[in-house]
Amino acid sequence: MERLPKIALPVIFLFIAGVIIVSKSAITIGSGEAGVLYRTFAGGVVTDKPPMSEGFHLVAPWNKVYVYEVRQQERFEQMKVLSSNGLEIQIDASAWFQPKYDVLGKLHQEKSEKYVERILLPAIRSAARSVVGRYTPEQLYSTKRDAIQNEIYVETKNIVDDQYIQLNEILVRDVTLPPTIREAIERKLKQEQTALEYEFRLVTAEKEAQKQRIEAKGKADANRILSASLTDKILQDKGIDATMKLAESPNAKVVVVGSGESGLPLILGNN
């Protein structure tokens, strides 16, 4: 009985030590995450093997695992850049990105967990300054927004592709100009729209006038041709034909009297 405490204490100590070791060694990688293993006594960051996948893992207690989110992420950024004529423009953009899974160890070793702040965001700002500097405020405000978005994406991707970052998209959500510049552009666009509307009306009126001239000319030509073909003999023959048709109608009660030199007969009643 006296030896029981002497046996129990080491057992308890070993049990506690085991619990601590297991708790330090057990690593759970969540959904959409991956782990980078750092071996304290065996070369540091593991870069020659794929990262640790989702699930439960046991590692030596003196090693450490750095967990990264490898799903697509979004980062919103506001930037003040200069246009081609030196005016300050605010760009609100979102970047869709994720670390490259197969080289996650190199990303951690060379760029660290702060790769977004150290690599991605500076690359986006640099690309935005370069792209926006090629356009005027009017182009940024109206016609070139989609082109600017695509150019910022391409230039940013060229920077980060060899930095172990996968850039999926850059979305330009808003372009904010100084109020005076925006108002001036809106006035100019309104004036241009009014001018285009006036020009459209002129063209429409000219086409309508041309149509009326063509129709009038056609009628005049038809009347001239008809007048040239109507002789006195033709008119007299047509009058006789009309009189005969009226006379042959059983229900007609018509009086037709010739006039001028036509000499048309007189018809009374239905006989």
Secondary structure, 3 states (H helix, E strand, C coil): CCCHHHHHHHHHHHHHHHHHHHHHHEEEECCCEEEEEEECCCCEECCCCCCECCEEEECCCCCEEEEEECCCEEEEEEEEEECCCCCEEEEEEEEEEEECHHHHHHHHHHCCCCHHHHHHHHHHHHHHHHHHCCCCHHHHHCCCHHHHHHHHHHHHHHHHHHHCEEEEEEEEEEEECCHHHHHHHHHHHHHHHHHHHHHHHHHHHHHHHHHHHHHHHHHHHHHHHHHHHCCHHHHHHHHHHHHHHHHHCCCCCCCECCCCCCCCCCECCCC
